[in-house]
Amino acid sequence: MYKPRTLVTAVLILAALAPLAVSASGQAETTTDGPTEIQFWHAFSDAPRSGWIEDRAAEWNAANPDFRVVVERKGSYRETLQAAVLAARQGDAPHLVQLFEVGSQLAVDSGIFKPVGEVGGIPADDYIEPVLNYYTIDDQIYSIPFNSSSPILYYNRDKMAQAGLDPDSPPETFSEVIAMLEQARDAGVDGARIGFNLHSWFFEQWMAEQNAPLVNNSNGRAARATEVNLTSDAAYTIVNWIDELNRRGLYTYTGRLEDWSGSDAIFQQGEAMFHITSTADLGNISSAVEGSFELGTGLLPIPDGVERNGVVIGGASVWLLDGHPTRELEAARDFVLFMTNTENMVSWHKLTGYYPVRNSSVDALEAEGWFDEDPNAYTAFDQLLNTVPNPASAGALMGSFLDTRTIIEEAIQKVLQGTDVQAAMEEAKVLADDRLREYNANL
């Protein structure tokens, strides 16, 4: 059963407290002994990604002796946002915080962040448009894109061949997924199923692919969202497909919500022919299945009868916190621009599978033949670069996004357990709308 999360409430309560603690000059105090520290809080727990950030900080520090970027992991994305709000209210805020995309409205409403456009801006023309589109709010760029991703189809080329299917032609629509899986099952292929973890992120992507906003008021970008579109035709199309997959015995997941690693394991162990997850997992999945089967990637399958509209960017960006001297905020911005420059984004993409966010990085990868060497890596770029910039693909803005995700996931889980699709989604809409109304009323 849905239970309210504590993060939204905590952010609202903290935002209502006293103004940011600042010095008599109107900006946070800073020390003058030695290099000025620039604190950067992030949410990566694994050694490769957190180590990459540490290496970039060390390089920048060596070239900028007046400053020293200090990198610290603060927990999950939710925990990192909550810690930043608390620190800001106590007058001890970091300069930089990595925040997940669905925390954008919360971040704006907290009042503790300073739009990067007010600190010198960024070279916007060099950022991939659908990526920058998400972090542009009220015609202003609020944060600097960093680790960006979208979902793609992963598939077992060996199983497709065993089923008599063309491994170079993965399914692109909902009906093709079902048809290919049934052909594989009829051919006696073990693991003739599709797996994806039960996460609202995929529901959000399929809404965008239908050019359908998740919330009203142009996905919360023309005005504050007041309604969640969970009983629209687009929403029913998605959940009916998942229901049909499940009833036909063609869907598999671990039974837990948001179980990324568990869902990956099902595919990696050969228990599913198709798998949907983030492009950010390409490196890990490629390594895990090497020697077991040949991996293929394809575009995210979409509902039948619609023109592909594109995906909503996932991942996170880096936000600047207000209350610091301008000199420090400019240095903080410069560090993030260094960390996400052309060369470093090429390195980041090769390490992780995340988009490199800059057009110049994509050009560099193409020039060196990277996509010829690893064509699976190009799938996500093909999908992203063909995304139509509009409110649906820009992604939804709402302060209760975290609660809404849980509500959607629990509704789909009820459907998988036998609840009628319409009944489950009608209940979910009531809960999501109530939570959004409560959030808006507290502002």
One Martini backbone bead per residue (centre of mass of N, CA, C, O) as a GRO file, in nm:
protein
  443
    1MET     BB    1   0.099   0.034   0.018
    2TYR     BB    2   0.072   0.358   0.018
    3LYS     BB    3   0.334   0.577   0.142
    4PRO     BB    4   0.453   0.850   0.252
    5ARG     BB    5   0.711   1.040   0.205
    6THR     BB    6   0.967   1.245   0.367
    7LEU     BB    7   1.112   1.444   0.173
    8VAL     BB    8   0.902   1.652   0.099
    9THR     BB    9   0.840   1.746   0.384
   10ALA     BB   10   1.127   1.829   0.461
   11VAL     BB   11   1.169   2.047   0.247
   12LEU     BB   12   0.930   2.227   0.325
   13ILE     BB   13   1.008   2.281   0.617
   14LEU     BB   14   1.293   2.393   0.565
   15ALA     BB   15   1.200   2.624   0.368
   16ALA     BB   16   1.032   2.769   0.615
   17LEU     BB   17   1.259   2.867   0.742
   18ALA     BB   18   1.507   3.034   0.786
   19PRO     BB   19   1.725   3.188   0.635
   20LEU     BB   20   2.010   3.184   0.518
   21ALA     BB   21   2.317   3.153   0.648
   22VAL     BB   22   2.495   3.461   0.689
   23SER     BB   23   2.674   3.717   0.659
   24ALA     BB   24   2.696   4.058   0.688
   25SER     BB   25   2.748   4.072   0.360
   26GLY     BB   26   2.538   3.829   0.246
   27GLN     BB   27   2.756   3.596   0.272
   28ALA     BB   28   2.925   3.337   0.311
   29GLU     BB   29   3.166   3.226   0.482
   30THR     BB   30   3.530   3.244   0.440
   31THR     BB   31   3.837   3.138   0.407
   32THR     BB   32   4.209   3.240   0.379
   33ASP     BB   33   4.350   2.968   0.432
   34GLY     BB   34   4.442   2.887   0.162
   35PRO     BB   35   4.257   2.716  -0.017
   36THR     BB   36   3.949   2.722  -0.146
   37GLU     BB   37   3.670   2.550  -0.077
   38ILE     BB   38   3.491   2.308  -0.286
   39GLN     BB   39   3.189   2.156  -0.245
   40PHE     BB   40   3.102   1.811  -0.351
   41TRP     BB   41   2.797   1.645  -0.389
   42HIS     BB   42   2.720   1.295  -0.421
   43ALA     BB   43   2.562   0.953  -0.524
   44PHE     BB   44   2.799   0.765  -0.568
   45SER     BB   45   2.905   0.423  -0.470
   46ASP     BB   46   3.100   0.352  -0.685
   47ALA     BB   47   3.428   0.342  -0.778
   48PRO     BB   48   3.441   0.432  -1.076
   49ARG     BB   49   3.268   0.698  -1.056
   50SER     BB   50   3.389   0.830  -0.802
   51GLY     BB   51   3.684   0.817  -0.907
   52TRP     BB   52   3.646   0.999  -1.151
   53ILE     BB   53   3.579   1.254  -0.991
   54GLU     BB   54   3.840   1.266  -0.827
   55ASP     BB   55   4.028   1.298  -1.073
   56ARG     BB   56   3.908   1.567  -1.174
   57ALA     BB   57   3.966   1.727  -0.918
   58ALA     BB   58   4.273   1.694  -0.919
   59GLU     BB   59   4.321   1.836  -1.189
   60TRP     BB   60   4.190   2.108  -1.119
   61ASN     BB   61   4.355   2.174  -0.866
   62ALA     BB   62   4.634   2.187  -1.010
   63ALA     BB   63   4.526   2.438  -1.202
   64ASN     BB   64   4.384   2.566  -0.913
   65PRO     BB   65   4.541   2.678  -0.629
   66ASP     BB   66   4.301   2.862  -0.496
   67PHE     BB   67   4.159   2.580  -0.510
   68ARG     BB   68   3.947   2.306  -0.355
   69VAL     BB   69   3.805   2.019  -0.440
   70VAL     BB   70   3.555   1.850  -0.243
   71VAL     BB   71   3.462   1.515  -0.231
   72GLU     BB   72   3.122   1.381  -0.154
   73ARG     BB   73   2.928   1.134  -0.028
   74LYS     BB   74   2.555   1.139   0.069
   75GLY     BB   75   2.412   0.918  -0.089
   76SER     BB   76   2.138   0.926  -0.212
   77TYR     BB   77   1.952   1.135  -0.385
   78ARG     BB   78   1.756   1.193  -0.158
   79GLU     BB   79   1.973   1.238   0.064
   80THR     BB   80   2.126   1.468  -0.077
   81LEU     BB   81   1.898   1.675  -0.081
   82GLN     BB   82   1.837   1.677   0.221
   83ALA     BB   83   2.124   1.760   0.311
   84ALA     BB   84   2.134   2.031   0.161
   85VAL     BB   85   1.898   2.171   0.301
   86LEU     BB   86   2.003   2.147   0.588
   87ALA     BB   87   2.277   2.289   0.546
   88ALA     BB   88   2.162   2.560   0.450
   89ARG     BB   89   2.000   2.621   0.719
   90GLN     BB   90   2.294   2.600   0.883
   91GLY     BB   91   2.527   2.745   0.705
   92ASP     BB   92   2.666   2.456   0.546
   93ALA     BB   93   2.691   2.461   0.243
   94PRO     BB   94   2.753   2.358  -0.041
   95HIS     BB   95   2.825   2.427  -0.384
   96LEU     BB   96   2.767   2.123  -0.483
   97VAL     BB   97   2.495   1.923  -0.638
   98GLN     BB   98   2.373   1.609  -0.705
   99LEU     BB   99   2.069   1.571  -0.901
  100PHE     BB  100   1.793   1.437  -0.978
  101GLU     BB  101   1.555   1.503  -1.211
  102VAL     BB  102   1.294   1.474  -1.009
  103GLY     BB  103   1.419   1.716  -0.815
  104SER     BB  104   1.374   1.996  -0.953
  105GLN     BB  105   1.123   2.121  -0.814
  106LEU     BB  106   1.232   2.094  -0.529
  107ALA     BB  107   1.479   2.271  -0.572
  108VAL     BB  108   1.335   2.530  -0.646
  109ASP     BB  109   1.142   2.542  -0.388
  110SER     BB  110   1.368   2.560  -0.165
  111GLY     BB  111   1.571   2.821  -0.234
  112ILE     BB  112   1.902   2.719  -0.242
  113PHE     BB  113   1.933   2.772  -0.546
  114LYS     BB  114   2.139   2.867  -0.831
  115PRO     BB  115   2.127   2.957  -1.130
  116VAL     BB  116   2.365   2.923  -1.372
  117GLY     BB  117   2.277   3.181  -1.534
  118GLU     BB  118   2.379   3.365  -1.270
  119VAL     BB  119   2.697   3.226  -1.319
  120GLY     BB  120   2.761   3.262  -1.651
  121GLY     BB  121   2.688   2.995  -1.746
  122ILE     BB  122   2.671   2.801  -2.052
  123PRO     BB  123   2.745   2.616  -2.347
  124ALA     BB  124   2.453   2.542  -2.482
  125ASP     BB  125   2.519   2.458  -2.787
  126ASP     BB  126   2.686   2.185  -2.678
  127TYR     BB  127   2.422   2.066  -2.587
  128ILE     BB  128   2.203   1.834  -2.584
  129GLU     BB  129   1.888   1.925  -2.620
  130PRO     BB  130   1.719   1.712  -2.450
  131VAL     BB  131   1.890   1.758  -2.199
  132LEU     BB  132   1.858   2.069  -2.156
  133ASN     BB  133   1.548   2.075  -2.154
  134TYR     BB  134   1.501   1.968  -1.865
  135TYR     BB  135   1.687   2.213  -1.719
  136THR     BB  136   1.464   2.406  -1.838
  137ILE     BB  137   1.318   2.676  -1.650
  138ASP     BB  138   1.161   2.937  -1.744
  139ASP     BB  139   1.397   2.990  -1.959
  140GLN     BB  140   1.608   2.851  -1.748
  141ILE     BB  141   1.917   2.748  -1.650
  142TYR     BB  142   1.981   2.562  -1.355
  143SER     BB  143   2.174   2.326  -1.458
  144ILE     BB  144   2.436   2.082  -1.504
  145PRO     BB  145   2.486   1.846  -1.702
  146PHE     BB  146   2.586   1.495  -1.663
  147ASN     BB  147   2.423   1.218  -1.587
  148SER     BB  148   2.288   1.072  -1.874
  149SER     BB  149   1.976   0.897  -1.960
  150SER     BB  150   1.818   0.601  -2.113
  151PRO     BB  151   1.614   0.372  -2.241
  152ILE     BB  152   1.677   0.038  -2.360
  153LEU     BB  153   1.722  -0.240  -2.559
  154TYR     BB  154   1.798  -0.561  -2.458
  155TYR     BB  155   1.956  -0.854  -2.622
  156ASN     BB  156   1.954  -1.198  -2.720
  157ARG     BB  157   2.090  -1.311  -3.002
  158ASP     BB  158   2.082  -1.619  -2.966
  159LYS     BB  159   1.776  -1.647  -2.909
  160MET     BB  160   1.678  -1.524  -3.172
  161ALA     BB  161   1.807  -1.736  -3.355
  162GLN     BB  162   1.662  -1.985  -3.229
  163ALA     BB  163   1.371  -1.852  -3.318
  164GLY     BB  164   1.413  -1.728  -3.620
  165LEU     BB  165   1.534  -1.451  -3.577
  166ASP     BB  166   1.654  -1.133  -3.637
  167PRO     BB  167   1.924  -0.989  -3.468
  168ASP     BB  168   1.898  -0.705  -3.648
  169SER     BB  169   1.563  -0.710  -3.558
  170PRO     BB  170   1.429  -0.570  -3.326
  171PRO     BB  171   1.186  -0.462  -3.146
  172GLU     BB  172   0.959  -0.150  -3.173
  173THR     BB  173   0.696  -0.276  -3.054
  174PHE     BB  174   0.463  -0.414  -2.862
  175SER     BB  175   0.368  -0.637  -3.066
  176GLU     BB  176   0.653  -0.740  -3.139
  177VAL     BB  177   0.728  -0.848  -2.868
  178ILE     BB  178   0.507  -1.062  -2.850
  179ALA     BB  179   0.560  -1.214  -3.115
  180MET     BB  180   0.858  -1.294  -3.056
  181LEU     BB  181   0.809  -1.445  -2.791
  182GLU     BB  182   0.613  -1.656  -2.904
  183GLN     BB  183   0.808  -1.773  -3.109
  184ALA     BB  184   1.020  -1.859  -2.903
  185ARG     BB  185   0.837  -2.047  -2.741
  186ASP     BB  186   0.753  -2.233  -2.979
  187ALA     BB  187   1.077  -2.302  -3.020
  188GLY     BB  188   1.196  -2.358  -2.717
  189VAL     BB  189   1.296  -2.107  -2.577
  190ASP     BB  190   1.469  -2.009  -2.320
  191GLY     BB  191   1.348  -1.718  -2.198
  192ALA     BB  192   1.061  -1.608  -2.327
  193ARG     BB  193   1.120  -1.292  -2.223
  194ILE     BB  194   1.054  -0.985  -2.047
  195GLY     BB  195   1.257  -0.742  -1.872
  196PHE     BB  196   1.164  -0.509  -1.603
  197ASN     BB  197   1.164  -0.297  -1.373
  198LEU     BB  198   0.947  -0.165  -1.128
  199HIS     BB  199   0.932   0.147  -1.288
  200SER     BB  200   0.818   0.464  -1.363
  201TRP     BB  201   1.023   0.552  -1.579
  202PHE     BB  202   0.896   0.382  -1.809
  203PHE     BB  203   0.620   0.509  -1.810
  204GLU     BB  204   0.725   0.794  -1.878
  205GLN     BB  205   0.847   0.717  -2.153
  206TRP     BB  206   0.578   0.614  -2.286
  207MET     BB  207   0.440   0.881  -2.272
  208ALA     BB  208   0.641   1.046  -2.442
  209GLU     BB  209   0.623   0.867  -2.704
  210GLN     BB  210   0.304   0.977  -2.720
  211ASN     BB  211   0.292   1.280  -2.651
  212ALA     BB  212   0.237   1.255  -2.326
  213PRO     BB  213   0.166   1.401  -2.049
  214LEU     BB  214   0.187   1.344  -1.709
  215VAL     BB  215   0.101   1.642  -1.674
  216ASN     BB  216  -0.023   1.930  -1.660
  217ASN     BB  217   0.069   2.217  -1.795
  218SER     BB  218   0.290   2.116  -1.984
  219ASN     BB  219   0.433   1.937  -1.765
  220GLY     BB  220   0.478   2.193  -1.565
  221ARG     BB  221   0.593   2.445  -1.769
  222ALA     BB  222   0.358   2.667  -1.780
  223ALA     BB  223   0.263   2.547  -1.501
  224ARG     BB  224   0.169   2.430  -1.226
  225ALA     BB  225   0.097   2.130  -1.132
  226THR     BB  226  -0.246   1.958  -1.063
  227GLU     BB  227  -0.225   1.692  -1.256
  228VAL     BB  228  -0.241   1.340  -1.314
  229ASN     BB  229  -0.221   1.129  -1.616
  230LEU     BB  230  -0.353   0.810  -1.532
  231THR     BB  231  -0.640   0.810  -1.734
  232SER     BB  232  -0.529   0.797  -2.000
  233ASP     BB  233  -0.481   0.647  -2.294
  234ALA     BB  234  -0.174   0.622  -2.263
  235ALA     BB  235  -0.173   0.483  -1.987
  236TYR     BB  236  -0.345   0.234  -2.065
  237THR     BB  237  -0.160   0.123  -2.285
  238ILE     BB  238   0.072   0.045  -2.099
  239VAL     BB  239  -0.072  -0.135  -1.882
  240ASN     BB  240  -0.205  -0.333  -2.078
  241TRP     BB  241   0.062  -0.448  -2.184
  242ILE     BB  242   0.173  -0.555  -1.918
  243ASP     BB  243  -0.070  -0.735  -1.864
  244GLU     BB  244  -0.042  -0.911  -2.117
  245LEU     BB  245   0.237  -1.019  -2.066
  246ASN     BB  246   0.165  -1.156  -1.797
  247ARG     BB  247  -0.074  -1.340  -1.893
  248ARG     BB  248   0.131  -1.483  -2.113
  249GLY     BB  249   0.422  -1.523  -1.974
  250LEU     BB  250   0.633  -1.261  -2.079
  251TYR     BB  251   0.697  -1.160  -1.784
  252THR     BB  252   0.977  -1.032  -1.574
  253TYR     BB  253   1.045  -1.017  -1.217
  254THR     BB  254   1.124  -0.997  -0.869
  255GLY     BB  255   0.876  -0.828  -0.702
  256ARG     BB  256   1.028  -0.558  -0.686
  257LEU     BB  257   1.083  -0.237  -0.645
  258GLU     BB  258   1.337  -0.095  -0.809
  259ASP     BB  259   1.513  -0.360  -0.928
  260TRP     BB  260   1.783  -0.334  -1.103
  261SER     BB  261   1.980  -0.574  -1.041
  262GLY     BB  262   1.771  -0.803  -1.058
  263SER     BB  263   1.691  -0.758  -1.354
  264ASP     BB  264   1.971  -0.790  -1.473
  265ALA     BB  265   2.018  -1.082  -1.377
  266ILE     BB  266   1.805  -1.222  -1.545
  267PHE     BB  267   1.943  -1.155  -1.815
  268GLN     BB  268   2.240  -1.248  -1.758
  269GLN     BB  269   2.125  -1.557  -1.699
  270GLY     BB  270   1.912  -1.621  -1.945
  271GLU     BB  271   1.586  -1.551  -1.850
  272ALA     BB  272   1.591  -1.336  -2.095
  273MET     BB  273   1.564  -1.195  -2.413
  274PHE     BB  274   1.452  -0.930  -2.291
  275HIS     BB  275   1.561  -0.586  -2.197
  276ILE     BB  276   1.493  -0.302  -1.980
  277THR     BB  277   1.722  -0.023  -1.958
  278SER     BB  278   1.980   0.161  -1.902
  279THR     BB  279   2.251   0.295  -2.068
  280ALA     BB  280   2.428   0.298  -1.800
  281ASP     BB  281   2.448  -0.041  -1.818
  282LEU     BB  282   2.627  -0.131  -2.056
  283GLY     BB  283   2.900  -0.195  -1.928
  284ASN     BB  284   2.805  -0.406  -1.717
  285ILE     BB  285   2.652  -0.600  -1.909
  286SER     BB  286   2.875  -0.663  -2.107
  287SER     BB  287   3.061  -0.794  -1.895
  288ALA     BB  288   2.859  -1.011  -1.779
  289VAL     BB  289   2.803  -1.161  -2.081
  290GLU     BB  290   3.073  -1.235  -2.146
  291GLY     BB  291   3.076  -1.564  -2.289
  292SER     BB  292   2.754  -1.630  -2.299
  293PHE     BB  293   2.649  -1.390  -2.496
  294GLU     BB  294   2.512  -1.198  -2.745
  295LEU     BB  295   2.479  -0.857  -2.760
  296GLY     BB  296   2.197  -0.637  -2.792
  297THR     BB  297   2.057  -0.327  -2.926
  298GLY     BB  298   1.763  -0.109  -2.887
  299LEU     BB  299   1.499   0.049  -2.910
  300LEU     BB  300   1.241   0.157  -2.752
  301PRO     BB  301   0.957   0.025  -2.724
  302ILE     BB  302   0.638   0.107  -2.869
  303PRO     BB  303   0.346   0.191  -2.936
  304ASP     BB  304   0.110   0.143  -3.148
  305GLY     BB  305   0.039   0.403  -3.384
  306VAL     BB  306   0.294   0.580  -3.320
  307GLU     BB  307   0.504   0.844  -3.317
  308ARG     BB  308   0.813   0.891  -3.248
  309ASN     BB  309   0.917   1.125  -2.984
  310GLY     BB  310   1.077   1.022  -2.732
  311VAL     BB  311   1.283   1.083  -2.457
  312VAL     BB  312   1.352   1.105  -2.122
  313ILE     BB  313   1.571   1.226  -1.922
  314GLY     BB  314   1.808   1.096  -1.712
  315GLY     BB  315   1.950   1.125  -1.398
  316ALA     BB  316   2.183   1.406  -1.366
  317SER     BB  317   2.279   1.711  -1.202
  318VAL     BB  318   2.440   2.027  -1.132
  319TRP     BB  319   2.416   2.234  -0.844
  320LEU     BB  320   2.394   2.557  -0.717
  321LEU     BB  321   2.455   2.722  -0.415
  322ASP     BB  322   2.354   2.950  -0.227
  323GLY     BB  323   2.552   3.178  -0.012
  324HIS     BB  324   2.801   3.241  -0.187
  325PRO     BB  325   3.049   3.369  -0.318
  326THR     BB  326   3.101   3.449  -0.638
  327ARG     BB  327   3.386   3.335  -0.668
  328GLU     BB  328   3.301   3.043  -0.581
  329LEU     BB  329   3.076   2.992  -0.788
  330GLU     BB  330   3.256   3.024  -1.036
  331ALA     BB  331   3.448   2.793  -0.964
  332ALA     BB  332   3.235   2.572  -0.950
  333ARG     BB  333   3.142   2.599  -1.240
  334ASP     BB  334   3.420   2.549  -1.372
  335PHE     BB  335   3.450   2.263  -1.275
  336VAL     BB  336   3.201   2.140  -1.417
  337LEU     BB  337   3.292   2.222  -1.701
  338PHE     BB  338   3.541   2.045  -1.688
  339MET     BB  339   3.406   1.769  -1.618
  340THR     BB  340   3.207   1.833  -1.895
  341ASN     BB  341   3.386   1.818  -2.117
  342THR     BB  342   3.467   1.674  -2.401
  343GLU     BB  343   3.683   1.475  -2.298
  344ASN     BB  344   3.542   1.381  -2.030
  345MET     BB  345   3.278   1.272  -2.169
  346VAL     BB  346   3.415   1.050  -2.319
  347SER     BB  347   3.524   0.900  -2.073
  348TRP     BB  348   3.253   0.863  -1.927
  349HIS     BB  349   3.109   0.696  -2.141
  350LYS     BB  350   3.313   0.458  -2.155
  351LEU     BB  351   3.279   0.377  -1.854
  352THR     BB  352   2.934   0.381  -1.830
  353GLY     BB  353   2.710   0.489  -2.078
  354TYR     BB  354   2.667   0.760  -2.058
  355TYR     BB  355   2.608   1.044  -2.166
  356PRO     BB  356   2.816   1.321  -2.276
  357VAL     BB  357   2.606   1.587  -2.345
  358ARG     BB  358   2.798   1.662  -2.587
  359ASN     BB  359   2.837   1.721  -2.916
  360SER     BB  360   3.151   1.715  -2.926
  361SER     BB  361   3.169   1.426  -2.810
  362VAL     BB  362   3.022   1.279  -3.032
  363ASP     BB  363   3.213   1.365  -3.255
  364ALA     BB  364   3.466   1.233  -3.132
  365LEU     BB  365   3.359   0.942  -3.130
  366GLU     BB  366   3.312   0.924  -3.435
  367ALA     BB  367   3.604   0.996  -3.532
  368GLU     BB  368   3.731   0.732  -3.372
  369GLY     BB  369   3.517   0.482  -3.405
  370TRP     BB  370   3.345   0.388  -3.155
  371PHE     BB  371   3.071   0.287  -3.294
  372ASP     BB  372   3.209   0.070  -3.466
  373GLU     BB  373   3.324  -0.092  -3.224
  374ASP     BB  374   3.034  -0.009  -3.055
  375PRO     BB  375   2.715  -0.024  -3.158
  376ASN     BB  376   2.555  -0.038  -2.887
  377ALA     BB  377   2.626   0.268  -2.810
  378TYR     BB  378   2.445   0.413  -3.040
  379THR     BB  379   2.148   0.371  -2.977
  380ALA     BB  380   2.102   0.601  -2.771
  381PHE     BB  381   2.176   0.833  -2.964
  382ASP     BB  382   1.968   0.785  -3.177
  383GLN     BB  383   1.729   0.828  -2.985
  384LEU     BB  384   1.802   1.113  -2.873
  385LEU     BB  385   1.857   1.277  -3.146
  386ASN     BB  386   1.534   1.200  -3.226
  387THR     BB  387   1.418   1.385  -3.030
  388VAL     BB  388   1.141   1.577  -2.959
  389PRO     BB  389   1.110   1.901  -2.865
  390ASN     BB  390   0.890   1.890  -2.585
  391PRO     BB  391   0.699   1.862  -2.311
  392ALA     BB  392   0.705   1.550  -2.302
  393SER     BB  393   1.029   1.517  -2.341
  394ALA     BB  394   1.113   1.709  -2.101
  395GLY     BB  395   0.933   1.651  -1.871
  396ALA     BB  396   0.826   1.650  -1.555
  397LEU     BB  397   0.689   1.893  -1.316
  398MET     BB  398   0.699   1.803  -0.962
  399GLY     BB  399   0.704   1.784  -0.615
  400SER     BB  400   0.560   1.473  -0.608
  401PHE     BB  401   0.729   1.260  -0.774
  402LEU     BB  402   0.813   1.039  -0.574
  403ASP     BB  403   0.526   0.956  -0.495
  404THR     BB  404   0.419   0.899  -0.779
  405ARG     BB  405   0.601   0.665  -0.843
  406THR     BB  406   0.496   0.475  -0.626
  407ILE     BB  407   0.202   0.472  -0.717
  408ILE     BB  408   0.250   0.351  -0.996
  409GLU     BB  409   0.397   0.092  -0.910
  410GLU     BB  410   0.165  -0.019  -0.728
  411ALA     BB  411  -0.046  -0.035  -0.950
  412ILE     BB  412   0.102  -0.237  -1.135
  413GLN     BB  413   0.129  -0.458  -0.923
  414LYS     BB  414  -0.173  -0.507  -0.896
  415VAL     BB  415  -0.212  -0.599  -1.186
  416LEU     BB  416  -0.016  -0.845  -1.162
  417GLN     BB  417  -0.224  -0.957  -0.921
  418GLY     BB  418  -0.536  -0.889  -1.076
  419THR     BB  419  -0.608  -0.609  -1.115
  420ASP     BB  420  -0.777  -0.384  -1.265
  421VAL     BB  421  -0.666  -0.138  -1.458
  422GLN     BB  422  -0.873   0.087  -1.411
  423ALA     BB  423  -0.886   0.069  -1.103
  424ALA     BB  424  -0.583   0.118  -1.045
  425MET     BB  425  -0.561   0.400  -1.195
  426GLU     BB  426  -0.783   0.552  -1.046
  427GLU     BB  427  -0.652   0.530  -0.770
  428ALA     BB  428  -0.381   0.659  -0.846
  429LYS     BB  429  -0.492   0.936  -0.921
  430VAL     BB  430  -0.602   1.016  -0.649
  431LEU     BB  431  -0.333   0.999  -0.497
  432ALA     BB  432  -0.162   1.187  -0.677
  433ASP     BB  433  -0.341   1.438  -0.661
  434ASP     BB  434  -0.335   1.467  -0.353
  435ARG     BB  435  -0.028   1.499  -0.326
  436LEU     BB  436  -0.003   1.749  -0.508
  437ARG     BB  437  -0.197   1.930  -0.350
  438GLU     BB  438  -0.038   1.924  -0.086
  439TYR     BB  439   0.219   2.045  -0.191
  440ASN     BB  440   0.106   2.313  -0.305
  441ALA     BB  441  -0.024   2.409  -0.027
  442ASN     BB  442   0.276   2.437   0.117
  443LEU     BB  443   0.395   2.695  -0.050
   0.00000   0.00000   0.00000
